[in-house]
Amino acid sequence: MNKETKLRIHNITAKAALKFGSEAWVLKEREEQRLEAGQMKFLRHLLGATKLDKEKNQCIRGKKTGAENIVKEIKQYQEKWLQHVQRMDTNRIPKQALQYKPKGRWNIGRPRKRWRDQLHFEDQGTGNTPNPS
């Protein structure tokens, strides 16, 4: 099989499996690194390159295969999902879940990272704050 065919199979099957359900994920730094490592392992195998060849990831991803970073694709997918949920009627369950604010006491310790907080954090640099209502 040639490189283009293998890359198409990767885009159809492996990427779809990696991105399944990712619209609700809260990606931590470690998880992002593992996703990128898995993608790069496949792309290096596709090209027959090893880590000893000392080729940079951007070179393999960009010029040689034309693949995009899987973490960027997941974040774009999450942004599209947020826009989709914001367009929904208020009686739909995903819209209600996005707008839900729990009442009562919080657990002791550091608060868990939430999906909504992740989107606010990413948009602080651009000045765009997603409107959950």
NORDATA-V502850 format. One record per residue. OMEGA is omega as a letter, one per 40 degrees, with the letter a starting at -180 (none if undefined). Layout:
omega->OMEGA
omega->OMEGA
This chain:
omega->i
omega->a
omega->a
omega->i
omega->i
omega->i
omega->i
omega->i
omega->i
omega->a
omega->a
omega->a
omega->a
omega->i
omega->i
omega->i
omega->i
omega->a
omega->a
omega->i
omega->a
omega->i
omega->a
omega->a
omega->i
omega->a
omega->i
omega->a
omega->a
omega->i
omega->i
omega->i
omega->a
omega->i
omega->i
omega->a
omega->i
omega->i
omega->a
omega->i
omega->i
omega->a
omega->i
omega->i
omega->i
omega->a
omega->a
omega->i
omega->i
omega->i
omega->i
omega->i
omega->i
omega->i
omega->a
omega->a
omega->a
omega->i
omega->a
omega->a
omega->a
omega->a
omega->a
omega->a
omega->a
omega->a
omega->i
omega->i
omega->a
omega->a
omega->i
omega->i
omega->i
omega->i
omega->i
omega->i
omega->i
omega->i
omega->i
omega->i
omega->i
omega->i
omega->i
omega->a
omega->i
omega->i
omega->a
omega->i
omega->a
omega->i
omega->i
omega->a
omega->i
omega->i
omega->i
omega->i
omega->i
omega->a
omega->a
omega->i
omega->a
omega->i
omega->i
omega->a
omega->i
omega->i
omega->i
omega->i
omega->a
omega->i
omega->i
omega->i
omega->a
omega->a
omega->a
omega->i
omega->i
omega->i
omega->i
omega->a
omega->a
omega->a
omega->i
omega->a
omega->a
omega->a
omega->i
omega->i
omega->i
omega->a
omega->a
omega->a
omega->none
